[in-house]
């Protein structure tokens, strides 16, 4: 019931929120936002969040956690996530040509007895990394008050979750271009 309520609230917020403009040369077209339903594919996703539903205004998880988010400028797989740190591609152990949708977490809603995605810390940013077909999505969750980037000194990955499109194939809910 809580998941349905959170999904409904995210849908209402999606109608009111505009995505930030894309960076020049970014792999995702203007206005493109990843959306759809994904099942857990990593042990951490199966054990902590369960499946996830991505919408324009946020992300809801099977365990009842909801993240209200604001889409920021997209990143490339080769972009660094911290000063002198790894790239997004290295952090997800994937190819350098992945699409990376960066979102600022404006609010995390936790059901009673559920621990947040960064444990006791509040997640500040999430990066959704996916290939062109969006059959596999890796979500990196960041703590710290700076957005991930080549000059960030106060941003760190606190969790990594893997998800797959239902039945291993792209669905109509996959990538909205």
N, C-alpha and C positions, 0 to 999 in steps of 0.2 A: 504494500500500500504506500509506504513512504517513497519507494522508488518511483512509482507512478506519479505521485505528487511532485517529486523533484523533477521528473521528466517534463511534466506539464508546466511547471514554473520556468524551466529552461526554454521551453518552446515559446512561452509568452515573452521572455526576455530577448529571445532571438529576433523577434519581430521588431524590437525597439533598438537593437544594438547594431552598429555598423562596424565592419572590420577595418582595421588600419590599412592604408594603401600599401601595396607590395613594393619591395625594394627593386630598383632597376636591375634587370638581369636575373631576378630570382626565379627558381624553377617552377613556382606556382603562379598561375595567371592571376591578374587583378580580380579581387572578389572571391577567389576560390578558397573554400574552407572545407577541410576534411569533415565528413559526417557519416554516421551510420552505426550499426551495431556490430560489435566484434567480440569473439569468444576468447577466453584466456588461452595463451599458448606457452607461457613460461611458468615454471614452478611458483615464482613469486606472485604472478597474477592469479594463478589457480588458488593459491593458499591465502592471499590477502584480499584481493578485490573482486574476484570472479569476473564475469563479463563486463563490458563497458559499452555505453552508448555515447557517441560524440555528436554534439549539436553545436550550432553557431555560438550560443551563449554559455556553453559549459559541457561538462562531462559527468555522467552519472555511472555508478558502479553497482554491480549486483549486490554487494554487501551493504548498500544504502548510503554510502559516501557520495556526496555531490560537490563538484567544484564549479563555481561560477567563474567564468574566464572572459578575458578580452583578448582578441586575436591581435598580435603584433606583426611587424614586418617579418616575412619568411626568411629563413636562413638556408644555407647550403650545407651539405654533409661535411664539406671540408673546412667550414668555419670553426674557429676555436670557441670553446665554451668558457674558457678562463684564460687570464694572462699566463703565458708559458704553459698552458694546459693542453689537454687532448682536444681533438675535433669532435663534432657531433658524431661523425661516422665511426671514429675510434671508440667513443663511449658506448655506442650501440653494437659494436663489432660488426659493422656492415660496410657496404660500398660507399665511396665518396660522392656518388651522384644521387643520394637519397634526397627527397624533399623533406624539409624540416619546417613544421608549422609551430611557431613559438607563441605561447599564450601566457598572459599575466593572470595569476589566480587572484580574483578579487574577494572571494569568500570560499571557505571550506565548511560544508555542513556535515557533521558527524552524528550518526545515530548513537543512542546510549550504549556504552560498552564497546564501541568500535574505536580503534586507534587510527589516527590520521596517516596519510600516505608518507609523511616524513617522521613518523613516530610522534614524539611530543612537540616537535617543531611544526610551525605552520608552513605548508608549501607556498612558495612565492611565484614560481613559474613552472610550466610544463612544456616540454618539447615533444611533438608527435612526429616521429621520423618514419617515412614510408616510401616505397618505390612507386613508380608511375601507376601501377595497377591497384595499389593500396590493398593487396591481399594480406600483407603483414605490416603491423604497426608496432613500433617500439615507443613507449612513453618514458621519457626521462623526467623525473621530478626534481626540482631545484629548491634548496633552502638558501637563505641569504637575501639581502635587500637589493642586490644588483641583478639586472638581467644577464643571462649568460651571453658572453661575447669576448672578443679578443683582449679587451682591457679590464674585464671583471676581476676584481680581487676578493670580493665578498659574495661569491656565488658558488655553490657546490652541488653536485648530484647527490641526492639523499636516497633515491630509489630508482629502480629500472624494472619495467613491466613489459612483457611481450603479449601481443594479441594477434588474432587471425580473423579474416573475414569468414562468415559462416560457410561451411562446406569447402573452404579453401579457394573459393573463387570470388572475383569481384562482384559485388551486388549493386543494385541501383543506388543503395545508400553509401557506396564506397566513396569516391571522390566526386564532389560537385564542382564542375568546371563551368 
